[in-house]
């Protein structure tokens, strides 16, 4: 998408309204109006990115990247069916994509420990980014991302697709209406435990996989298949387990509604996963904000309606309660439980879809729904909870300096020194 197009959208006012030039409404989309997108990491969620973005009328998917040759080959074949007759190039090294000036935006669905570095390099290369969660591997990476986004004036959307649902929008309206009074406690949970991966042995690296690059900034270890691809999330060198995987999806509704500030302390309890994995088998975390208590548990809390929900949020207010998951909600006031309160008006403009919102934001240059500033505020407590769990103690937090108070060991864990060969930022 050329600069003239961006200037036109900004000056015409279409960008301010968040309007999308759909073919059905405005005729065929001109080549200069189309967004050229590349997908980096196409082994799992990246394939959903391909399907989502190729279905948008203003988007051309022009390139794919994966350091596993088998994943890349399969995804290129899939793109032939998603975009018949359109050329899509394949790359092993994402830097080849960032070097291309004809690409407007990238999506990133690599293992978690690559998210922040790829996004930051993309910002520096003038690309906008739709990035999978979690936002970053550690706190320092989130700070680095925000600094570079602001410097290079980029657009970012965190892949919290549930943020775009009508249910979440309605929950926010109900909570912000004041019908349950001031919320003083929030309980979040996600059931499930990591798989027992046993204690597998080192294997030869497949010729189709660049293992050294896959490890990237993480410490070098010999190849064990059970650590790679989907299972990577159960190893602290690359991710933070089920807790890190699902935190942003359900904490999103609490941070959107309440915008908690002034985090004072965090304390976590839990047990390591079975076998070779080292992320939590289960974890409980208590957060103390200025005027809010927030609790995370692996098992549903002992509150009405939680037991039948594998993931959920329970809000306790001065006048009532609200419980929700991705698709449902129940609000209880004066002992009466209902799914909605018709007297509370709709005040939040509904999303056109999470991916469409990103495209609209790229065109208008207005922040996306799950923009980087919001995503970083949302993600930071998750990192702190994992640090408390790893150290096994309560930690006091300075939200202004973004440092632990009086704990040098904990502060060292806010960042990780990358391997020299893969320190690209």
C-alpha positions as CSV (number, residue, x, y, z in Angstrom):
1,X,0.0,0.0,0.0
2,X,1.7,3.2,-1.1
3,X,2.1,6.4,1.0
4,X,-0.5,8.3,-1.2
5,X,-3.1,5.9,-0.1
6,X,-2.3,6.4,3.5
7,X,-2.4,10.2,3.2
8,X,-5.7,10.0,1.4
9,X,-7.3,7.9,4.1
10,X,-6.1,10.3,6.8
11,X,-7.1,13.5,5.1
12,X,-10.5,12.2,3.8
13,X,-11.8,11.3,7.3
14,X,-12.5,7.7,6.3
15,X,-9.7,6.6,8.6
16,X,-11.2,8.5,11.5
17,X,-14.4,6.5,11.1
18,X,-12.5,3.2,10.9
19,X,-14.2,2.5,7.5
20,X,-13.0,-0.2,5.3
21,X,-13.3,0.1,1.5
22,X,-15.2,-3.2,0.8
23,X,-15.7,-4.2,-2.8
24,X,-19.4,-4.8,-2.3
25,X,-19.8,-1.1,-1.3
26,X,-17.2,0.7,-3.3
27,X,-16.5,-1.5,-6.3
28,X,-13.3,-3.4,-6.9
29,X,-10.4,-2.5,-4.7
30,X,-7.7,-0.8,-6.7
31,X,-4.1,-2.3,-6.5
32,X,-2.9,0.8,-4.7
33,X,-5.5,0.3,-2.0
34,X,-4.4,-3.3,-1.2
35,X,-2.4,-4.3,1.8
36,X,0.5,-6.6,1.1
37,X,1.0,-9.0,4.0
38,X,3.6,-11.7,4.9
39,X,3.2,-14.4,7.5
40,X,6.1,-15.4,9.6
41,X,5.8,-18.7,11.4
42,X,3.3,-20.9,9.7
43,X,3.5,-24.2,11.5
44,X,0.4,-23.8,13.7
45,X,-1.5,-20.6,14.4
46,X,0.2,-19.1,11.4
47,X,-2.0,-21.2,9.2
48,X,-5.0,-19.5,10.8
49,X,-3.4,-16.1,10.0
50,X,-3.1,-17.2,6.4
51,X,-6.8,-18.1,6.2
52,X,-8.0,-15.0,8.1
53,X,-6.0,-12.4,6.1
54,X,-6.4,-14.0,2.7
55,X,-10.2,-13.8,3.2
56,X,-10.1,-10.0,3.6
57,X,-10.9,-8.2,0.4
58,X,-8.2,-5.5,0.8
59,X,-5.4,-8.0,1.5
60,X,-2.9,-9.8,-0.7
61,X,-0.8,-12.4,1.1
62,X,2.5,-12.2,-0.8
63,X,5.0,-14.2,1.3
64,X,5.4,-16.9,3.9
65,X,8.3,-17.7,6.2
66,X,9.2,-20.7,8.3
67,X,12.5,-22.2,9.3
68,X,11.0,-25.7,9.1
69,X,11.0,-26.6,5.4
70,X,8.1,-29.1,5.8
71,X,5.9,-26.5,7.4
72,X,6.7,-23.9,4.7
73,X,6.1,-26.3,1.9
74,X,2.7,-27.4,3.3
75,X,1.6,-23.8,3.9
76,X,2.6,-22.7,0.4
77,X,0.3,-25.4,-1.0
78,X,-2.5,-24.2,1.3
79,X,-2.0,-20.7,-0.1
80,X,-2.6,-22.0,-3.6
81,X,-6.1,-22.9,-2.6
82,X,-6.7,-19.7,-0.5
83,X,-5.4,-17.3,-3.2
84,X,-5.7,-19.1,-6.6
85,X,-3.6,-17.7,-9.3
86,X,-1.6,-15.3,-7.0
87,X,2.1,-15.7,-6.4
88,X,3.2,-16.3,-2.8
89,X,7.0,-16.6,-2.1
90,X,8.5,-18.7,0.6
91,X,11.4,-17.8,2.8
92,X,13.4,-19.6,5.5
93,X,14.8,-16.5,7.2
94,X,12.3,-13.8,8.2
95,X,14.9,-11.1,7.6
96,X,14.4,-11.6,3.9
97,X,10.8,-10.5,4.3
98,X,11.7,-7.5,6.4
99,X,14.1,-6.4,3.6
100,X,11.3,-6.2,1.1
101,X,10.0,-2.7,0.7
102,X,6.8,-3.9,-1.1
103,X,5.5,-5.6,2.0
104,X,3.3,-3.4,4.3
105,X,2.7,-5.6,7.3
106,X,3.6,-8.9,8.8
107,X,1.9,-11.4,11.1
108,X,4.1,-13.3,13.6
109,X,3.1,-16.7,14.9
110,X,6.5,-18.1,15.8
111,X,7.4,-19.6,19.2
112,X,6.9,-17.1,22.0
113,X,10.6,-16.2,22.6
114,X,10.8,-14.8,19.0
115,X,7.7,-12.6,19.1
116,X,9.3,-9.4,20.4
117,X,12.5,-9.5,18.4
118,X,10.7,-10.1,15.1
119,X,8.2,-7.4,15.9
120,X,10.8,-4.8,16.8
121,X,12.9,-5.5,13.7
122,X,9.7,-5.2,11.7
123,X,9.0,-1.8,13.2
124,X,12.5,-0.7,12.3
125,X,11.9,-1.9,8.8
126,X,8.7,0.2,8.5
127,X,6.3,-2.7,8.8
128,X,3.1,-2.9,10.8
129,X,2.6,-6.0,12.9
130,X,-0.1,-8.4,13.9
131,X,1.6,-10.5,16.6
132,X,0.5,-13.6,18.4
133,X,0.3,-13.7,22.2
134,X,2.0,-13.6,24.5
135,X,3.4,-10.2,23.5
136,X,6.9,-10.9,24.7
137,X,9.2,-13.3,26.5
138,X,10.0,-10.9,29.3
139,X,9.4,-7.4,30.6
140,X,12.4,-5.7,29.0
141,X,11.2,-7.0,25.5
142,X,7.9,-5.3,26.0
143,X,9.6,-2.1,26.8
144,X,11.8,-2.4,23.7
145,X,8.8,-3.1,21.5
146,X,6.9,0.0,22.7
147,X,10.0,2.3,22.3
148,X,10.5,1.1,18.8
149,X,6.8,1.3,17.8
150,X,6.6,4.9,19.0
151,X,9.9,5.8,17.3
152,X,8.9,4.4,13.9
153,X,5.2,5.2,14.2
154,X,4.0,1.7,13.6
155,X,0.7,-0.1,14.1
156,X,0.5,-3.2,16.3
157,X,-2.3,-5.6,17.1
158,X,-2.0,-8.4,19.7
159,X,-3.6,-11.6,18.5
160,X,-6.3,-11.7,21.2
161,X,-9.1,-12.5,18.8
162,X,-11.7,-12.9,21.6
163,X,-11.3,-9.2,22.2
164,X,-13.4,-8.6,19.1
165,X,-16.4,-10.6,20.2
166,X,-19.8,-9.1,21.1
167,X,-19.8,-10.9,24.4
168,X,-16.6,-9.2,25.7
169,X,-18.0,-5.8,24.5
170,X,-21.2,-6.4,26.4
171,X,-19.4,-7.5,29.5
172,X,-17.4,-4.2,29.5
173,X,-20.6,-2.2,29.1
174,X,-22.3,-4.0,32.0
175,X,-19.3,-3.6,34.3
176,X,-18.7,0.0,33.4
177,X,-22.4,0.9,33.8
178,X,-21.9,0.6,37.6
179,X,-24.8,-1.9,38.0
180,X,-22.7,-4.2,40.3
181,X,-21.1,-1.2,41.9
182,X,-17.3,-0.7,42.3
183,X,-15.5,-3.9,41.6
184,X,-13.0,-4.8,44.4
185,X,-12.0,-8.4,43.4
186,X,-11.5,-10.3,40.2
187,X,-10.9,-14.0,39.9
188,X,-9.5,-15.5,36.7
189,X,-8.9,-19.1,35.9
190,X,-7.9,-21.6,33.2
191,X,-8.1,-25.3,33.8
192,X,-5.7,-27.9,32.4
193,X,-2.2,-29.2,32.9
194,X,0.7,-29.6,30.6
195,X,1.2,-33.0,29.0
196,X,3.7,-35.4,30.6
197,X,6.5,-35.4,28.0
198,X,8.5,-37.9,29.9
199,X,12.3,-37.7,29.8
200,X,13.2,-38.1,26.1
201,X,16.7,-38.3,24.7
202,X,18.6,-36.0,22.4
203,X,18.0,-36.8,18.7
204,X,19.7,-35.7,15.4
205,X,18.4,-32.4,14.1
206,X,16.2,-33.0,11.0
207,X,17.7,-31.7,7.8
208,X,14.6,-29.7,7.2
209,X,14.9,-27.7,10.4
210,X,17.2,-24.9,11.4
211,X,17.5,-25.7,15.1
212,X,20.1,-23.0,15.9
213,X,17.8,-20.3,14.5
214,X,14.7,-21.9,16.1
215,X,16.5,-21.5,19.5
216,X,17.4,-17.9,18.6
217,X,18.0,-15.8,21.7
218,X,17.4,-18.8,24.0
219,X,20.3,-20.8,25.5
220,X,21.7,-23.4,23.2
221,X,20.7,-27.0,23.9
222,X,20.8,-30.2,21.9
223,X,17.8,-31.0,19.8
224,X,15.0,-32.9,21.6
225,X,11.9,-33.2,19.4
226,X,9.6,-32.9,22.4
227,X,10.9,-29.4,23.1
228,X,10.2,-28.1,19.6
229,X,7.1,-26.8,17.8
230,X,3.8,-27.1,19.7
231,X,5.4,-28.3,22.9
232,X,7.8,-25.4,23.2
233,X,5.3,-23.6,25.4
234,X,5.9,-26.0,28.3
235,X,9.6,-24.9,28.7
236,X,10.6,-21.7,30.4
237,X,13.4,-21.0,27.9
238,X,10.7,-20.4,25.3
239,X,7.4,-19.6,27.0
240,X,5.5,-19.8,30.3
241,X,3.1,-22.8,30.0
242,X,-0.7,-22.7,30.1
243,X,-0.6,-19.7,32.3
244,X,1.3,-17.6,29.7
245,X,-0.7,-19.0,26.9
246,X,-4.1,-18.1,28.2
247,X,-3.5,-15.2,30.6
248,X,-4.1,-12.5,28.0
249,X,-7.3,-14.0,26.7
250,X,-9.2,-13.9,29.9
251,X,-7.3,-11.2,31.7
252,X,-8.2,-9.0,28.7
253,X,-11.8,-8.6,29.8
254,X,-10.7,-7.5,33.3
255,X,-8.0,-5.0,32.1
256,X,-10.3,-3.6,29.5
257,X,-13.2,-3.1,31.9
258,X,-11.3,-1.9,35.0
259,X,-7.9,-0.7,33.8
260,X,-6.2,-1.7,37.0
261,X,-3.3,0.5,38.1
262,X,-0.6,0.8,40.8
263,X,0.4,-2.8,41.1
264,X,2.0,-3.2,44.5
265,X,2.8,-6.8,45.0
266,X,2.6,-10.3,43.5
267,X,2.8,-13.7,45.1
268,X,2.5,-17.1,43.3
269,X,2.3,-20.7,44.4
270,X,2.4,-23.8,42.2
271,X,4.0,-27.0,41.1
272,X,6.3,-27.9,38.2
273,X,5.0,-29.9,35.3
274,X,5.7,-33.6,35.1
275,X,8.5,-35.0,33.1
276,X,11.0,-32.8,31.1
277,X,8.7,-29.8,31.0
278,X,9.5,-27.1,33.6
279,X,6.5,-24.6,33.4
280,X,3.8,-24.8,36.0
281,X,1.7,-27.9,36.3
282,X,-0.7,-25.6,38.3
283,X,-0.3,-22.0,39.5
284,X,-2.1,-19.6,41.7
285,X,-1.1,-15.9,41.7
286,X,-2.4,-13.1,43.9
287,X,-2.0,-9.5,42.6
288,X,-2.5,-6.4,44.8
289,X,-3.3,-3.3,42.8
290,X,-4.2,0.2,44.2
291,X,-7.9,-0.5,44.6
292,X,-8.3,-4.1,43.2
293,X,-7.4,-7.6,44.2
294,X,-6.9,-9.9,41.3
295,X,-6.4,-13.7,41.6
296,X,-5.4,-16.3,39.1
297,X,-6.0,-20.1,39.7
298,X,-5.7,-23.2,37.6
299,X,-8.8,-24.7,39.2
300,X,-12.1,-22.7,39.1
301,X,-12.7,-20.7,42.2
302,X,-15.4,-21.6,44.7
303,X,-17.9,-19.1,43.3
304,X,-21.3,-19.6,41.6
305,X,-21.1,-20.6,38.0
306,X,-17.3,-21.2,37.9
307,X,-17.2,-25.0,38.1
308,X,-18.8,-25.5,34.7
309,X,-16.4,-23.1,33.0
310,X,-12.9,-24.2,32.0
311,X,-11.8,-20.6,31.6
312,X,-13.5,-17.6,33.1
313,X,-13.5,-14.3,35.0
314,X,-15.6,-13.5,38.1
315,X,-16.1,-9.9,39.1
316,X,-17.1,-9.1,42.7
317,X,-18.7,-5.6,43.1
318,X,-20.3,-3.7,46.0
319,X,-23.8,-4.4,44.6
320,X,-23.4,-7.7,42.8
321,X,-21.3,-10.1,40.7
322,X,-20.6,-10.9,37.0
323,X,-19.2,-14.1,35.7
324,X,-18.1,-14.6,32.1
325,X,-16.1,-16.7,29.7
326,X,-15.5,-16.2,26.0
327,X,-19.1,-16.7,24.9
328,X,-21.4,-16.4,27.9
329,X,-22.0,-14.1,30.9
330,X,-24.2,-14.0,34.0
331,X,-24.8,-11.0,36.2
332,X,-26.3,-11.3,39.7
333,X,-27.8,-8.5,41.6
334,X,-30.0,-8.8,44.7
335,X,-30.0,-12.6,44.3
336,X,-31.4,-12.5,40.8
337,X,-29.2,-13.9,38.0
338,X,-29.7,-12.8,34.3
339,X,-27.6,-12.9,31.2
340,X,-28.2,-9.2,30.4
341,X,-29.6,-5.9,31.6
342,X,-31.6,-4.3,28.8
343,X,-31.6,-0.9,30.6
344,X,-27.8,-0.7,30.1
345,X,-27.3,0.8,26.7
346,X,-24.7,-0.3,24.1
347,X,-22.0,2.3,24.2
348,X,-19.0,0.6,22.6
349,X,-18.7,0.4,18.9
350,X,-18.5,-3.3,17.9
351,X,-15.4,-4.6,16.2
352,X,-15.4,-5.4,12.5
353,X,-13.3,-8.4,13.3
354,X,-9.9,-8.5,14.9
355,X,-8.0,-8.9,11.7
356,X,-10.2,-6.4,9.8
357,X,-9.6,-3.9,12.7
358,X,-5.8,-4.3,12.2
359,X,-6.2,-3.6,8.4
360,X,-8.4,-0.6,9.2
361,X,-5.8,0.7,11.6
362,X,-3.0,0.3,9.2
363,X,-4.9,2.4,6.7
364,X,-6.1,5.0,9.2
365,X,-2.9,5.0,11.3
366,X,-5.1,4.9,14.4
367,X,-4.2,2.4,17.2
368,X,-5.8,-1.0,16.9
369,X,-8.1,-2.5,19.5
370,X,-5.4,-4.6,21.1
371,X,-2.7,-2.0,20.5
372,X,0.8,-2.3,21.9
373,X,0.5,0.1,24.9
374,X,-2.6,-1.8,26.0
375,X,-1.1,-5.2,25.3
376,X,2.0,-4.4,27.3
377,X,0.0,-3.3,30.3
378,X,-2.0,-6.5,30.0
379,X,1.0,-8.8,29.6
380,X,3.4,-7.4,32.3
381,X,1.6,-8.9,35.3
382,X,1.8,-12.4,33.7
383,X,5.6,-12.1,33.6
384,X,5.8,-11.0,37.2
385,X,3.6,-13.9,38.3
386,X,6.0,-16.4,36.7
387,X,9.0,-14.7,38.3
388,X,7.3,-15.0,41.7
389,X,6.5,-18.7,41.0
390,X,10.1,-19.4,40.0
391,X,11.5,-17.8,43.1
392,X,8.9,-19.1,45.4
393,X,8.3,-15.8,47.3
394,X,6.2,-12.6,47.4
395,X,7.6,-9.7,45.4
396,X,6.9,-6.0,45.9
397,X,6.7,-3.9,42.7
398,X,7.3,-0.3,41.8
399,X,4.9,0.4,38.9
400,X,6.6,3.7,38.0
401,X,10.2,2.4,37.7
402,X,9.0,-1.1,36.6
403,X,11.3,-2.7,39.1
404,X,11.0,-5.1,42.0
405,X,11.6,-3.4,45.3
406,X,14.7,-4.6,47.2
407,X,15.1,-7.8,45.2
408,X,18.1,-7.9,42.9
409,X,17.6,-11.5,42.0
410,X,14.0,-10.9,40.9
411,X,15.1,-7.8,38.9
412,X,17.6,-9.9,36.9
413,X,14.7,-12.0,35.7
414,X,13.0,-9.1,34.1
415,X,15.2,-9.6,31.1
416,X,17.4,-12.3,29.5
417,X,20.7,-11.9,27.9
418,X,20.4,-13.3,24.4
419,X,22.9,-15.5,22.7
420,X,25.4,-13.3,21.0
421,X,24.8,-14.7,17.5
422,X,21.0,-13.9,17.8
423,X,21.1,-10.5,19.4
424,X,19.6,-8.8,16.4
425,X,18.1,-5.7,18.1
